[in-house]
Amino acid sequence: MHVVRDAKRLAAWIGAFGWMVAAAACSPPPGEHYPLDTLSPKSDLTQKFYDIFVEVTALDIMILVVVVVVFVLGVFFYSKRVGEPGDSSSKHSDVFLEMAWTIVPAIIVIAIIVPTVRTIIQTQPDQWSKDTLEVRVIAHQWWWEFRYPSTGVITADEVHIPVNREIHFSMVSRDVIHSFFMPAIGGKRDVVPGQENQITLTANTPGEYWGQCTEFCGDSHANMRFRVFVDTPAQFEAWTKHQLSNPVSDQTGAAAAGAKVFANAPCAICHRIQGVVGFSPQYTYGFRGPDLTHFGSRTTIAGAIMDNTPANVALWITNPDAVKPGANMPTLGLKGQDLNDLVAYLESLK
């Protein structure tokens, strides 16, 4: 009876564990995807991370099988039932057993450490090929700035990189510690004030991917997101050329009126628009907010937490702190036609 009851209990535990494993391995519904999926590698770097994950998981399963087998043997074959006398033993230790449970775990740790350290070193090479594209990542509370030193392009919260070309991300922070996390493309790296960290990778699948700050950095830490666009070479060249040109803005109607609102409000003190000058001649142009040169062509706003639509832009301008608690952007107090004109102007900056 004891054996039957123990067997049923063990079967129940194994069944529950199996259901948990199955639930954890479920794929998203057809046509959907998990934005921050770490198990869908889209670059050489994340493929290495995935391979390490598979290797470690396989090793863990082997260890689990051994433990379960030893457990079953110990419970059902090498143990005595209640009331049964046990055999006496004069043996106090087993040298080979003690050596085994010291050496085997050491080998397991080495098997995990070696590929992990090798991959970490590969993400931070000392030198790069001439064709490597550098992208400088600057973290702010709570948005991301992206600069391309080789071309002079500056953008915010959306970074474009060409497919099948080595990319070198160099990262710094303007305030507190952040963490640059783009699971499908390049893993995770802390962004620390006064220190430059880096990731080097080659994306291999065109598409749009999500990123997120994963180091608690203040009130709106969870609202500090970004998007990664992996373009074909032709798409990236066209995007770069467009970013270097002055914005194509409607100079009539509401957009023209909105340009005057932008000039007279504090917007021009913190935000730069390429080709637009003369708004605040007394200011030294130490812009603290995102570059708005091609704001209208971006897909997201406010740290990539909202789609770039006129309604969302108006909501953000009206009360930024309600959208993103602790945001450094002041409430401008714009209403009515002035607000509508400003939104029209910003959305016209293609």
Secondary structure, DSSP 8 states (H G I E B T S, - for coil): -HHHHHHHHHHHHHHHHHHHHHHHT----TT---TT-TTS--BHHHHHHHHHHHHHHHHHHHHHHHHHHHHHHHHHTSS--TT-----------HHHHHHHHHHHHHHHHHHHHHHHHHHHHTS-S---TT-EEEEEEEETTEEEEEETTTTEEEESEEEEETTSEEEEEEEESSS-EEEEETTTTEEEEE-BT--EEEEEEB-S-EEEEEEE-S--STTGGG-EEEEEEE-HHHHHHHHHHHHS------SHHHHHHHHHHHHSTHHHH---TT---S-TTS-----S---TTGGG-SEETTTTEE--HHHHHHHHH-HHHHSTT-SS------HHHHHHHHHHHHT--
